[in-house]
Amino acid sequence: FSVAVLEQRPVVGGIWSMYANGTSQVNSSEGGYCIKDLLGEEDGKAGDNRDHSTAAEVLKDLAKLGDRLKEHIFTSVKVMKVLGEGGNYTVLFDDELVRSAGIVQCRGVVLCINDRVGLPRPLCVPGQESFMGVVADGTSDSLAGINWRGKRVVIAGMGAFAVENVRTALEHGAAQVIVVARRHGTICPKAIDYLNFVKPWDEKYKHDTQTNVKQFLRWKQLYEASGCRLPECWPKQVKHDGHTISVSDIWFVAHHMKKLSTMTGLIQHIEKEGVMLCSGDFVPCDVVVGCIGFERSNFLCESLTGRCEVKTTNYLDQHMMYLADAEIDEGAFNSFFGSSVLEYGKFFTNVFVEGLLRPDILGERLWGCDTVAVPISQRKWNQYIASAMKLIETDDRIALHAQQQVDARTKHFWRTLPPTSFLSVNRKEWEELHQRLNGGVPVPQEQQLPYFFEEIPAWC
């Protein structure tokens, strides 16, 4: 196939080059969010990234990939419209470098233009001009250069960027962090996310129920021992619909050490020395960080294609796929994709290629009558998880792609961070977090938050 990638921005990297902070880290375990295989570096000879890779590591890998694909990537090219149907498409674009419009004819289109993460919602509350401290959003390095040491910090929101800013503030010496949110998002320790990738899968890509129950019990015990407030949706649901599950060890240790706490509510306004909540509670602080989520951008897909429905296989039409993160509903991470949208992207990229190669065989299952259509605005993770499983069960070549993807990922985990090594490293990090939050002074073992995941090797 001849492939062209049209990128509106002058650089590649997507969200990582647009919204990430210098202190950002991948929410998923390293083996579950890794493109070393695409770079031919899966053997580790060129070096491996750290667990929960840093923004610098991810951007370095993306830069390498962009360089290797530079003959296919056209930056500063804005797609204006996708016309056509049935595998015969015309893409209209503006080339901003040469200031001219153009068209390209193609048999297939993949729209990788995001959905769930559109523009960041700014923290718009009155009184910011009177605040004696710093008010900023928690994305795009808006807080780069701030001196966190000794500061009292209020963070609005409880999604992935909020939890990241909690870590950043605490690791850089903040005296106290208070998270203010409408409801409590679900936070899991690194061990839980790691287990979700590394534990053995059965033929339907499910984990052993008994060990699932055991690790959930340890997770709940950790919540209770640390003093963290449980998500309001527990035990009926693991997470609120629309929320991700944020991965953080420091969240629990900082609660235990009284460095971090949460309050349910909204910021009504900001005063000279702190924030006033809608509940009437006043919270004194030196820094206010807004992390209240992103607008959805599904309207872009509708505008570009003129379509308002998408199949749960991600197809808009024959050989036209909307490959973008959707709403994270309950059970979203209960698949072989784990917590990684990258793993989802890898699988459905292979599905797209199989559709190009075998349209007569797969067409009805991918874009035809043998699949379900939903409004683009109502796309959810569980829809394409269910469709993925149906394709795996009904097509041997797609099943092989899934098996090879999981096998390669598992091999990577066992080479870079096998269960015994993970346990040793994670337990050591757990202890060091206490010392770091205690100003560098060691914390006696008996005063530390217990480590609840000694059984990791046995569960794997």
N, C-alpha and C positions, 0 to 999 in steps of 0.2 A: 504493500500500500504506500501511497505518497501522502505524507502527513504535513500539515501546516498548523502551527499554534499561533493564534492571534491574541496578543496580550495588550490590553488598553494602556497599562502603565509602562513607563520606560525601563522598569526592572522586573525580574521574575521573583517568585517567592511568596506570592499571595498574602495571606494574613500575616505570615511570619515577617515579611518585609514591610507590611503596612501598619499593623497594630501591635506587634509584640514589643515588649520592653527588653532592654538589655539584660535584665534579670529574669526574663521569662524562661520557663522550662516546660518540656512536653508533659502533659497530664498523664499520658500512658507510659507504661514501662518501656524501656528502650527497644527491646526486641519486637514490641508491638507497634512501634512508630519509627520505622527505619527504612531508608532507601539505599542502603549499602548494596543490596542485591541488584538494584538498577544501575549502580556504578561499577559493578564487577568487583566489589571490595568486601563481599560477604565472608571471605576467609580471614579477615582481620589483619592482614599483612600491612594494610595502609592505616591501621589504627581503628579502634572502636570508639563510639561515643559513650559517654557516661550514662548511667541509668537515669531516666527522666531527663533526657538530653537538654542542653542549654540552647538558647536562641542562637548563639554563635555557632554551635555545632550543626544545628539544623540548616542555618543559612549557608554555611560552608558547603554542606552536601548539596543543597539546592543550587548553589553557584556552580559546582562541578557538573551537576546534571544539565544545567542550562548551557554551560560551555560545550558539553558533548553533543547537545542537540541544537546548537546555534544555527545550523543551516535550515532548521525547521521552525525556529521561533522568530516571530516578527513582533517586536515591541512597539509601543506607541501607535498601535492599530486598534481603533475602536469599532467593534461590530455594531452596525446600525439596525440591521434586519436580516432575518433568515427566511427566505421565501421558498416555496415549493413543498412537495409531499412525496411519499412513496419511494424514498431513496433517490430523488432527483432534486437537488437543492441549489439555490443561489444565495450566496452570502454577500451582503452589501456592507462596505466598511469605509471608514475614513482613516487615511494614513497621516497621522499628525506630524510626522517628520518631514514629509515632502509636501504637506498641505494639499492633498488631493484625495478624491474618492475613488473607490474601485469595487470590483465584484470578483467573486471566485465561484466556479461551478464545482460541486462535489457530490459524491454519492452518500456520504455520511457526515453527521455533525454531532459533537459531544459538547454540551454547554457546561463548563466547569466554572460557573459564575456565582457560586455560593447560594445559600438560601437562609440558613439560620443565623448567620453572622453577617449582617449588613452594616449600616452605619452605627457607631457607638452612641448610646443614649447619653447625652450630657446631664450632669447633675444641675438641674435648674431650680434652685431654691433661693428665696430672697435673703438679703442681708450679707451676701458674700463680700461686698465692698467694705463692710465695717469690720470684718474679721482680721485680727491681728496676726494670724498665722498664714498657712498655705492652704489653698483650695485648688485641687486639680483632679482631672480624670485619671484613672489608673491604667491607661493604654498609651502606646506610641511614645514611650519615654517622657511623658509629661512631667514626671517627678525625678528625672535624671539630675543628679547633682545635689539633691536635698540631703541635709544632714539629719538623719533619723535619730541619732543618739540622744537618749533622754526624753524624746518627744512622746506626747500623748496623742494617739492617732485614732480617728474615727473613720471607718470604712463603710460606705453605703453600698449594700448589695451582698450577695453570698454565692455568686457563681464562681467560675474558674479564675477570672481575673481578680476578683475580690480575695479569694484564698491565696492567690499568688502575691498580692500586695501585702497580705498579712505576713507571709513568709519573709518578703523583702524587708518590711519594717522591723520585724523581730530580729532577723539575722543581722541587721545593721544597728541594733542597740536601742530600739524604741522601748520606752519605759512601760507603756501600756497600750494595748490595742483593743478597741471595742468595735464589733461588727454590728451594724444596724440593718436589719432586713425585714421584709414583709413576712417571711417564713424561713425556717431553717433548712438550708440545702443539705444534701447528704455528703459527708466527707468520709473517705475511706483511707486507711493507712496504706503505705506502699505494698505491704504484704498481701493485702486483699487483691489489688490490681495484678500483682505478679502471679498469684495463684490462678487467677482467671485466664491467664495465657498459658501457664506451664503445666497445670494439672492435665492428666490424660483425658482425651475425648473418646466418646463411644462413636458408633457408626452414624448416629444422628447429631453429632457434635454437641453432646451434652456431657456435663461433668458428673461424677459420682455423687448421688444425692446425700449419702451419709457424710462425706467430707464437706459438702456444701453447707449442711446443717451445722457441723462443728465449727467451720470458719465463721459462719454468721454469728454463732454464739460467742466466739472470741471477740468478734467485732463489737457486738452489743456490750460485752463485759468491759471492753476498752472504753467505750462511750461512758459507761457508768463510773468506772474507776477514775477517769480523767476529770469528770465533772462537766463534760460537754452536754449540751441539751440535745436530746434526740430529735430527729426530723419529725414533724407532726404527722407525717404519713405512715410512720412505722407503727405496728408491724405489718399492716395491710399491704403497703407498697414500700419498695426499697428507696424510691426517690419520688419527688413531686414530678408530675408531668411538666415537660418543658425545661426542667433542670437537668444539668449534667451531674455526674458524681465526681467531685473534685478529690484528687489524691494528695494527701498531705500527712506527714508524721508530726510536723511541728505544731499542727493544729491541736493535737491531743496533749502533747508535752507542755505546750504553752498554757493550755487550760489548767493542767495539773499544777503548774508553777505560778498560777494567778497572774500571768502576763496577758492573757487573752480572755475575753468574755463576749457574749452576744446579747443583743436586745432586740425584741420583736417590735417593729413599728417603722415609721417613716420620719425623715427629717422635715420638720415644718419650716424652720428658718434657721439662719446662722446669725449668731450674735458676736460681739467683740471678742469674747474669750471661749466660745464653744458653740454647740448646736442645741437647739430646742427641738424635741421630738413632738409628734402629734399627741402623744400620751401626756404631755406636760412635763416630762422629765428633761432636765438640763444636763448635758454631758460636756464638761470642760475639756478642751483639747487644743493642740497646737497645729495639727494637720488634719484636713478632711479630704478623703479620697473617694471619688465617685466611680463605682463599678456596678452600674445598674443595668447592664446587659446591652444587647444590640437589637436594632430593628431588623425584622426579616426582610430579605431582598428577593423573595420569590416573584415579585411583580416584574423584575427584569426579564425573567424567562418568558412570562406571559407577553410582555411588550415586544420582545425580540422575535418571538415565534408566532404570535397571534393565537396561541393555544392556551386553554384554561384548565385542561386535564392532563394527567400523566398516568401511565400504567405503573403499577406497584413494582414492576421490573426496572423502573426509571426511564422507560421509553416514552417519548412524545409522539413518535411516528416511526415508520420503518427506518432503521439506521440513524435515528435521531434520539440521543440520550441526554437526560438532565442529570448529570453526575454531581450531586451536591448534598451536603449534610442536611438532614431534615429535622423536624421536631423530635426531640428525644423523649419518647413516651416510656411508660412503665415496661420493664423487661428489655429495654433497648440494648443493654450490654450482655444479655443472656444469649450470646451467639458466638461463633468462632471469630467474628470481628473483634470481640472484646470491647474495650473502651476506645478503639482506634478507628477514626474515620478514614485513615490511610489504608487500613486493611480492607475496609469496605470498597474503597476506590480501586485497589488492586484487583479484587475479585470481579467487580463489574466491568472493569476494563477488559479483562479476559472474556467476559460474557459478550461484550460489544464486538470483539474480534471474531468470536465464534458466530455471532449473528451475521457478520459480513461474509464469512466463509460458507455458512450453511443456511442461508435465508429460507430456502424451501422447507427445510427440516425444522428450524427453530422459530420461524416467523410468527406462527400463531401463539406460541408460548411467550414470546418476547414483546411483540407489539400488536398481536392480533386478538382474536376472540377468546383465547384460552388464558387470559389474564384479566385483571381488574383495573379499571380506571378510577381515579379519585381526583378531586380538585387539587390543582398545584398548591394552593394555600393550605391544604390539609395533609400534605405528605408527612409521614411518620416513619421512624426507624423500623418499627415492627412490621410495617408493610413490606419493605424490601428485604427484611430478614426472612419473612415467610416465603416470599417469592424466590429468594436465593435457595432456600431449602427445597422448594418444589422443583427448581431447575436441577439441583444436585441429584434429587431422587429420580428424575426422568431423563437425564442425559449423561451418558458415561463420560464424555469429554469435559463437560463442565464439572462433573464430580471429580474428575482427575485434577483439574485446575485447583479446586478447593483443597483436595488432599495434598497436592504438592505445595500449595501456599502454606498450609498449616504445618506440614512436615519441615519445610525450610525455616519457618519461623521458630518452631520448637528446637530444631538443630542449632539455630543461632542463639537461643536462650541458653541451651545446655553448654554451648561453647563459651559464651561470654559471662554468664552468671547462673551456673547450675544451682539447684535448691540449697545444697549445703553451703555454697559460697554466699548466696543471697542471705541466708540466715545469719552467717557470721558477720557480713558487712552491715546488714540492716540493724542487727542488734548493737553493733559498735556505734553506728550513727545515732541510734536511739539514746545511748548513754551520752554521746558527745553533745547532743542537742540540749540536754540538761545543763551541761557545763557552759555552753555558749549562751544560753538564756540567763545564766547566773553570773554574767560578766566575766567569764573565763575561769571562774572558781569551781573546782570539782564538786559535785553533789554526791554525798554518800549514797551507796547503793540502796539502802533501806528507805531513803527519802525520794527515790526516783519513781516515776510511773512504771509499773511492771510491764514487761514485754510479754505479749500474749500469743506469740506465734512460733513457739519452739517446735511445733509439730510439722512445720512446712515440709521438710524432706520426706516424712512419712506420708503426707498427703499427695506427694508428687510421684 
